[in-house]
């Protein structure tokens, strides 16, 4: 796998907000500026949040120019990651490619008291809406290199038993209602020259460690620089947290920046385990791999 020079990641939507100009929400979205060795820049949006109004407000407050955005990568088809895709598409002046697993577009719901509570991609944000907004939708189950040095994970192998998937939601596949295993869950892998892989998670439904192991396998790289994004460690029991931290310690991480569905307890544990690498995340946070990142004083 080729490498990139550096990447700047700006969190557009997250549960936590630190900057008083911005809004928080239960969701995730990030804006990436990837710098290649030839001096070019490529722009990617990873996920599009839950509340489109809050996300668009943050984009304006941060004075971000989205006109050069080339790709929108959707980590999976839940509404807290897919609710402003069409609006962000319209802010670009490019023919944007939207990359997602085909299952991202399936209906998703939880049955409560005999009624369906939907939490898939919202109305007016679905595939046909993206295409009407000018997007080229790319459905992929396998890793897809979108620019040299940057690839989507495709469907992630789930091999670690301590990350066994637990989810009560349902989906419809080939006309049949089945348990939703969220097989569309995917991450983004960025290969930084001299540093290793930066992994971006949406929710890590496939497992934090499963995803890292998958990243090393599909890219054939040896090092992991770090990760940013949702880890789905919310509500995790001690044995899973302990095993996750034990596995992460094997990679000599330089950046640990959990967000969204990690929850306070797990964030604290990750901070304690990796104090030098830990970077607190929140809406408006900028992490530039070409620069030293400092934590704010709360």
PyMOL commands that set and color helices and strands:
alter all, ss='L'
color gray80, all
select helices_A, chain A and resi 52-61+79-81+85-91+102-105+127-132+161-163+208-219+238-251+264-273
alter helices_A, ss='H'
color red, helices_A
select strands_A, chain A and resi 6-13+29-35+41-46+69-73+97-100+108-112+115-118+136-139+144-147+150-152+170-173+176-179+188-192+196-201+224-230+255-259+286-288
alter strands_A, ss='S'
color yellow, strands_A
deselect
rebuild
show_as cartoon
